[in-house]
Amino acid sequence: MYRLQTEDFQLEMLAKVYEEDMSSPVNTSLILSVSSDGFSASAGMDIDVRDLSEFAMGLNELYETLEGTVRLEEPYSDGYMEFSADSLGHIRIMGCVQKSTAYGYMQKLLFGNECDQTYLKNFAKELHADFAKYAKDR
């Protein structure tokens, strides 16, 4: 599990890569749990591990340079998370967690929060260490 936690924000990710489905455009289940200023949600995202790899490498670069924006999107829904940085070390985290219920209702949490770059280090480094190997050019 990967966790980024501040005083009023927590983001947890748990990824399951289905190696036997690597030729499929959706081969990874990502559980994304968010708690932001008292609001919380948890839902799955079906993604390509190569997109997660790009996100992990981009997030690590964002941490190192304090420049840019990285985004991970679910291809068949509105689910996403996005990190952006400024030169002062502020990291903005935004996203959408959503799921459909068994009764046909849609639950959705749009979230946004900000933290100092020091909170991002372990999260970015751990994701990079585990998912850089799935880069698209390999």
PASEBA-1860 file (N, C-alpha, C; in nm, 3 decimals):
! residues 138
1> MYRLQTED> 0.086/-0.117/0.000/0.000/0.000/0.000/0.090/0.124/0.000 ~ 0.043/0.225/-0.069/0.115/0.353/-0.078/0.028/0.456/-0.008 ~ 0.090/0.536/0.079/0.013/0.631/0.159/0.083/0.767/0.162 ~ 0.002/0.870/0.138/0.044/1.008/0.158/-0.050/1.065/0.264 ~ 0.007/1.115/0.372/-0.078/1.161/0.482/-0.025/1.293/0.538 ~ -0.117/1.388/0.555/-0.089/1.516/0.620/-0.187/1.531/0.736 ~ -0.193/1.649/0.793/-0.284/1.673/0.906/-0.431/1.657/0.868 ~ -0.468/1.701/0.747/-0.609/1.698/0.707/-0.635/1.627/0.575
9> FQLEMLAK> -0.539/1.544/0.535/-0.554/1.474/0.406/-0.483/1.339/0.414 ~ -0.548/1.238/0.355/-0.484/1.107/0.342/-0.524/1.046/0.209 ~ -0.426/0.994/0.139/-0.447/0.924/0.013/-0.377/0.790/0.024 ~ -0.453/0.683/-0.001/-0.397/0.548/-0.001/-0.426/0.482/-0.134 ~ -0.326/0.411/-0.185/-0.340/0.338/-0.311/-0.295/0.195/-0.290 ~ -0.372/0.103/-0.344/-0.336/-0.037/-0.343/-0.355/-0.088/-0.485 ~ -0.247/-0.136/-0.546/-0.252/-0.178/-0.685/-0.234/-0.329/-0.697 ~ -0.312/-0.389/-0.786/-0.299/-0.530/-0.821/-0.281/-0.537/-0.972
17> VYEEDMSS> -0.161/-0.576/-1.014/-0.128/-0.586/-1.156/-0.155/-0.730/-1.201 ~ -0.230/-0.743/-1.308/-0.260/-0.873/-1.366/-0.163/-0.896/-1.483 ~ -0.048/-0.954/-1.451/0.060/-0.974/-1.548/0.013/-1.051/-1.672 ~ -0.079/-1.145/-1.653/-0.125/-1.226/-1.766/-0.210/-1.145/-1.865 ~ -0.253/-1.026/-1.826/-0.336/-0.941/-1.912/-0.262/-0.818/-1.964 ~ -0.130/-0.825/-1.973/-0.052/-0.708/-2.011/-0.086/-0.656/-2.150 ~ -0.138/-0.740/-2.239/-0.175/-0.693/-2.372/-0.308/-0.618/-2.372 ~ -0.381/-0.626/-2.264/-0.510/-0.558/-2.251/-0.487/-0.412/-2.211
25> PVNTSLIL> -0.574/-0.321/-2.257/-0.560/-0.181/-2.217/-0.594/-0.155/-2.070 ~ -0.657/-0.251/-2.005/-0.688/-0.242/-1.862/-0.636/-0.371/-1.798 ~ -0.529/-0.358/-1.720/-0.465/-0.477/-1.663/-0.429/-0.461/-1.515 ~ -0.479/-0.355/-1.454/-0.445/-0.326/-1.315/-0.567/-0.274/-1.242 ~ -0.591/-0.328/-1.124/-0.695/-0.276/-1.035/-0.627/-0.190/-0.930 ~ -0.672/-0.067/-0.921/-0.616/0.028/-0.825/-0.727/0.070/-0.730 ~ -0.709/0.042/-0.603/-0.803/0.090/-0.501/-0.749/0.222/-0.450 ~ -0.829/0.324/-0.462/-0.791/0.459/-0.421/-0.882/0.501/-0.306
33> SVSSDGFS> -0.822/0.529/-0.192/-0.896/0.575/-0.074/-0.848/0.715/-0.039 ~ -0.944/0.805/-0.019/-0.913/0.945/0.006/-0.991/0.993/0.127 ~ -0.925/1.070/0.211/-0.991/1.144/0.318/-0.936/1.285/0.313 ~ -1.025/1.381/0.289/-0.984/1.520/0.271/-1.079/1.613/0.345 ~ -1.027/1.680/0.445/-1.106/1.776/0.522/-1.239/1.718/0.571 ~ -1.237/1.594/0.618/-1.356/1.534/0.674/-1.442/1.457/0.576 ~ -1.414/1.465/0.447/-1.486/1.388/0.346/-1.399/1.269/0.308 ~ -1.462/1.155/0.283/-1.381/1.038/0.247/-1.456/0.949/0.149
41> ASAGMDID> -1.378/0.874/0.073/-1.432/0.778/-0.024/-1.325/0.677/-0.057 ~ -1.370/0.562/-0.103/-1.281/0.457/-0.149/-1.347/0.389/-0.268 ~ -1.270/0.371/-0.373/-1.326/0.308/-0.493/-1.213/0.250/-0.576 ~ -1.249/0.159/-0.663/-1.152/0.099/-0.753/-1.144/0.175/-0.884 ~ -1.026/0.171/-0.943/-1.002/0.225/-1.076/-0.941/0.112/-1.158 ~ -0.989/0.092/-1.279/-0.930/-0.006/-1.370/-0.843/0.070/-1.468 ~ -0.712/0.041/-1.465/-0.616/0.119/-1.543/-0.514/0.027/-1.609 ~ -0.431/0.085/-1.692/-0.317/0.017/-1.753/-0.196/0.043/-1.664
49> VRDLSEFA> -0.123/-0.061/-1.629/-0.007/-0.044/-1.541/0.098/0.047/-1.606 ~ 0.101/0.054/-1.738/0.196/0.144/-1.805/0.160/0.291/-1.778 ~ 0.031/0.319/-1.765/-0.010/0.455/-1.726/0.029/0.483/-1.581 ~ 0.014/0.383/-1.496/0.057/0.399/-1.358/0.208/0.419/-1.351 ~ 0.282/0.352/-1.435/0.427/0.369/-1.442/0.462/0.513/-1.482 ~ 0.397/0.564/-1.585/0.422/0.703/-1.628/0.388/0.800/-1.515 ~ 0.277/0.775/-1.448/0.237/0.859/-1.335/0.344/0.854/-1.226 ~ 0.391/0.735/-1.192/0.491/0.719/-1.086/0.621/0.791/-1.122
57> MGLNELYE> 0.665/0.776/-1.246/0.788/0.843/-1.288/0.769/0.994/-1.291 ~ 0.653/1.039/-1.339/0.624/1.182/-1.342/0.613/1.242/-1.203 ~ 0.553/1.166/-1.111/0.539/1.215/-0.974/0.677/1.227/-0.908 ~ 0.764/1.132/-0.934/0.899/1.140/-0.880/0.973/1.262/-0.936 ~ 0.958/1.286/-1.066/1.021/1.404/-1.127/0.961/1.533/-1.072 ~ 0.829/1.535/-1.053/0.763/1.651/-0.995/0.820/1.679/-0.856 ~ 0.840/1.575/-0.777/0.898/1.592/-0.644/1.040/1.649/-0.654 ~ 1.119/1.596/-0.747/1.259/1.638/-0.760/1.273/1.781/-0.811
65> TLEGTVRL> 1.187/1.821/-0.906/1.203/1.950/-0.973/1.108/2.059/-0.924 ~ 1.001/2.018/-0.856/0.894/2.110/-0.813/0.836/2.186/-0.932 ~ 0.819/2.116/-1.043/0.760/2.172/-1.163/0.665/2.072/-1.227 ~ 0.558/2.123/-1.283/0.473/2.041/-1.365/0.349/1.985/-1.298 ~ 0.282/1.901/-1.375/0.158/1.835/-1.334/0.162/1.691/-1.383 ~ 0.117/1.599/-1.300/0.103/1.459/-1.342/-0.039/1.415/-1.310 ~ -0.092/1.331/-1.396/-0.231/1.289/-1.382/-0.245/1.142/-1.417 ~ -0.326/1.071/-1.341/-0.361/0.932/-1.368/-0.512/0.927/-1.382
73> EEPYSDGY> -0.560/0.875/-1.497/-0.703/0.871/-1.525/-0.748/0.727/-1.548 ~ -0.870/0.701/-1.507/-0.933/0.575/-1.543/-0.989/0.592/-1.684 ~ -0.959/0.501/-1.777/-0.998/0.525/-1.916/-1.148/0.524/-1.944 ~ -1.228/0.455/-1.861/-1.370/0.439/-1.895/-1.463/0.508/-1.796 ~ -1.412/0.602/-1.718/-1.497/0.676/-1.625/-1.433/0.810/-1.593 ~ -1.488/0.878/-1.495/-1.436/1.010/-1.457/-1.331/1.003/-1.347 ~ -1.293/0.885/-1.302/-1.196/0.872/-1.193/-1.058/0.919/-1.234 ~ -0.995/1.000/-1.148/-0.860/1.048/-1.175/-0.797/1.100/-1.046
81> MEFSADSL> -0.665/1.119/-1.051/-0.595/1.197/-0.950/-0.484/1.273/-1.020 ~ -0.459/1.392/-0.967/-0.365/1.484/-1.031/-0.283/1.553/-0.924 ~ -0.154/1.562/-0.948/-0.062/1.633/-0.860/0.004/1.743/-0.940 ~ 0.016/1.861/-0.881/0.092/1.969/-0.944/0.177/2.037/-0.838 ~ 0.286/2.099/-0.883/0.381/2.160/-0.790/0.413/2.303/-0.832 ~ 0.455/2.382/-0.734/0.510/2.513/-0.765/0.650/2.523/-0.706 ~ 0.723/2.624/-0.747/0.864/2.637/-0.708/0.884/2.664/-0.559 ~ 0.777/2.693/-0.486/0.787/2.717/-0.342/0.770/2.589/-0.262
89> GHIRIMGC> 0.748/2.477/-0.329/0.735/2.349/-0.260/0.593/2.312/-0.222 ~ 0.494/2.381/-0.281/0.355/2.347/-0.255/0.309/2.242/-0.356 ~ 0.247/2.136/-0.308/0.196/2.029/-0.393/0.044/2.031/-0.384 ~ -0.021/2.052/-0.498/-0.167/2.049/-0.501/-0.210/1.911/-0.549 ~ -0.306/1.853/-0.478/-0.357/1.720/-0.509/-0.506/1.733/-0.535 ~ -0.548/1.687/-0.652/-0.690/1.694/-0.689/-0.730/1.560/-0.748 ~ -0.860/1.533/-0.746/-0.905/1.410/-0.807/-1.052/1.385/-0.794 ~ -1.092/1.270/-0.844/-1.231/1.224/-0.838/-1.230/1.075/-0.810
97> VQKSTAYG> -1.298/1.037/-0.705/-1.318/0.896/-0.671/-1.466/0.868/-0.691 ~ -1.497/0.761/-0.765/-1.639/0.732/-0.791/-1.662/0.583/-0.802 ~ -1.785/0.544/-0.771/-1.825/0.405/-0.792/-1.976/0.398/-0.803 ~ -2.020/0.296/-0.872/-2.164/0.267/-0.884/-2.200/0.163/-0.780 ~ -2.319/0.175/-0.724/-2.365/0.079/-0.625/-2.445/-0.032/-0.693 ~ -2.473/-0.135/-0.618/-2.552/-0.247/-0.671/-2.693/-0.205/-0.709 ~ -2.739/-0.093/-0.654/-2.875/-0.044/-0.681/-2.880/0.059/-0.793 ~ -2.766/0.083/-0.858/-2.763/0.175/-0.970/-2.733/0.320/-0.934
105> YMQKLLFG> -2.704/0.347/-0.808/-2.670/0.483/-0.768/-2.521/0.508/-0.789 ~ -2.489/0.633/-0.818/-2.350/0.672/-0.838/-2.304/0.752/-0.717 ~ -2.192/0.714/-0.661/-2.129/0.789/-0.553/-2.003/0.852/-0.610 ~ -1.979/0.981/-0.578/-1.865/1.050/-0.635/-1.811/1.150/-0.533 ~ -1.679/1.152/-0.518/-1.614/1.252/-0.434/-1.510/1.324/-0.517 ~ -1.531/1.454/-0.538/-1.429/1.539/-0.597/-1.348/1.595/-0.482 ~ -1.217/1.583/-0.488/-1.135/1.628/-0.377/-1.023/1.718/-0.424 ~ -0.977/1.800/-0.334/-0.863/1.887/-0.358/-0.799/1.924/-0.225
113> NECDQTYL> -0.669/1.927/-0.223/-0.597/1.962/-0.103/-0.457/2.002/-0.143 ~ -0.381/2.049/-0.046/-0.246/2.095/-0.073/-0.156/2.054/0.042 ~ -0.031/2.023/0.009/0.065/1.989/0.113/0.202/2.042/0.076 ~ 0.291/2.035/0.170/0.430/2.071/0.148/0.500/1.955/0.079 ~ 0.603/1.983/0.001/0.674/1.880/-0.074/0.730/1.768/0.014 ~ 0.760/1.797/0.139/0.819/1.695/0.227/0.724/1.577/0.248 ~ 0.594/1.600/0.241/0.497/1.492/0.256/0.497/1.398/0.136 ~ 0.541/1.446/0.022/0.533/1.371/-0.103/0.649/1.272/-0.121
121> KNFAKELH> 0.762/1.296/-0.056/0.884/1.221/-0.084/0.865/1.069/-0.081 ~ 0.827/1.012/0.030/0.817/0.866/0.040/0.713/0.808/-0.056 ~ 0.600/0.874/-0.068/0.494/0.831/-0.159/0.548/0.823/-0.302 ~ 0.612/0.929/-0.348/0.664/0.935/-0.485/0.776/0.834/-0.506 ~ 0.866/0.823/-0.411/0.981/0.732/-0.426/0.937/0.586/-0.426 ~ 0.842/0.550/-0.342/0.794/0.411/-0.336/0.720/0.373/-0.464 ~ 0.633/0.462/-0.513/0.564/0.434/-0.639/0.664/0.418/-0.754 ~ 0.760/0.508/-0.758/0.861/0.503/-0.864/0.939/0.372/-0.856
129> ADFAKYAK> 0.981/0.332/-0.738/1.058/0.209/-0.722/0.981/0.085/-0.768 ~ 0.852/0.082/-0.743/0.772/-0.036/-0.775/0.716/-0.039/-0.917 ~ 0.696/0.077/-0.981/0.626/0.078/-1.108/0.705/0.130/-1.227 ~ 0.824/0.185/-1.207/0.904/0.234/-1.320/0.936/0.121/-1.417 ~ 0.942/-0.001/-1.368/0.976/-0.116/-1.454/0.870/-0.144/-1.561 ~ 0.752/-0.087/-1.546/0.645/-0.108/-1.644/0.637/0.003/-1.749 ~ 0.741/0.083/-1.759/0.740/0.196/-1.853/0.705/0.150/-1.995 ~ 0.638/0.234/-2.069/0.587/0.200/-2.203/0.699/0.167/-2.302
137> DR> 0.817/0.224/-2.285/0.923/0.201/-2.382/1.002/0.073/-2.357 ~ 0.958/-0.009/-2.260/1.029/-0.134/-2.231/0.964/-0.250/-2.300
END
